[in-house]
């Protein structure tokens, strides 16, 4: 067992209770965070401050810290700005403070030490939500594709099996993540939540851990980060590889591809079953999940939920995609784009008509105007703006 080194800091009126929900990715974090954001008022009434709750907050805080200890370390000023942002958000009056950023699970020891030092005067709890690898691996590949990835699924699987995927390991090698945080946080304040393998229940387990009444929370919107079928994901992968240079930037890609093509077109199409692990990896995956469970149980941390949810039967099957299936997904996507464009065109025509009618009524009323235009001029001006935008 790794002996924890606790940087508890002095007790006093400024000492805060801080829950760091550090991930992991693909463990229901998107839905959980949406529920918490929608329930900020209810959380405040229970003495909980949801800090760093926007996507911009997440990126501003976590991005420099994730680079600490890596080949391209961040500028000291960027790290200082991250810690200043955290300090600012924790200054709000509350009994408990909750920070939920799934990217924190991939921090290297240098990043963990930086965060721990910044919170040394407080009572820090680390919360890690965990799904078994047979669920995580296919979902992680899809997420990488939604983030501009171009690696084929078989190559992704081969890299993980041969331990050539260090980022995946940093994100999902749960026992090592726990051991790294135990260097700064005592074991009894590290909470690993086994995400239920069947049905719902993550919200309730999380609320129980943090001390929130789950009955008071708002429902999360549906379809926040839906999965794709294998043909759809493979189609998107090929689109990513063929994108022009101006869409390679993170922000442009997030808006044009992930925000519009994926969320407004691709995810609305029917999907036949979830992408699974190939059958030949069943035994390997079982061994990995059993190892994780055994190591976690040896660490004497707070294991929340049913431990059997860490080692459920592996969901595997034949994993293949044909050119015909990809072509079919491409045709369906084109149809979806066409239908969406038609819908937007109809709304534009309606807006033009309504604006022209308002201009006509204003002109007939004789209301004084220094820049009065005819309905035709108004309609043309709106049309030009629509075409530019």
LINLINFEN-V96247 format. One line per field, one symbol per residue. phi: phi as a letter, one per 20 degrees, with the letter a starting at -180 (. if undefined). burial: # if it has 9 or more other ideal C-beta (glycine too) atoms within 8 Angstrom, else .. A space follows every 10 residues. Layout:
phi: ???
burial: ???
This chain:
phi: .effdeefmf frfefdecdd eepegmcnff ffffffffdg fffffdndde elddffggff eegfffefne fcfffgffff fffffffffe fffafcccdc cffffeffgf ffffffffdf eceedddcec dfffefffff ffffffdnfc ffggffffff feldcffgff eceggfgfff fffccfgfdd ddeffgfcme pfgffffffe nceffeefff ffmfbfedfg gfffffgffg fdffgfdefg ffffefeffd fffdcffeef cdmefdefgf dgfgfgffff fgffffffem eeednegffe cfgfecrfdb bdffffffff ffffffffff ffffffffff ffffffffff fffffmffbf cfcfgfffff ffffffffe
burial: ...#...... ....###### #########. ########## .###.#.### ###...##.# ########.. ...#...##. ###.###.## ...#.##### #########. ######.### .######### ########## ######.##. #.#..##### ....#..### ##.##.#### #####.#.## ######.... .######### .#.#.##..# ...#...### ########## ..#...##.. .######### ###.###.#. #...####.. ##..##.### ###.##..#. #####.#.## ##.#.#..#. ....##.### .##..##..# .......#.. ##..###.## .##....... ....#.###. ###..#...
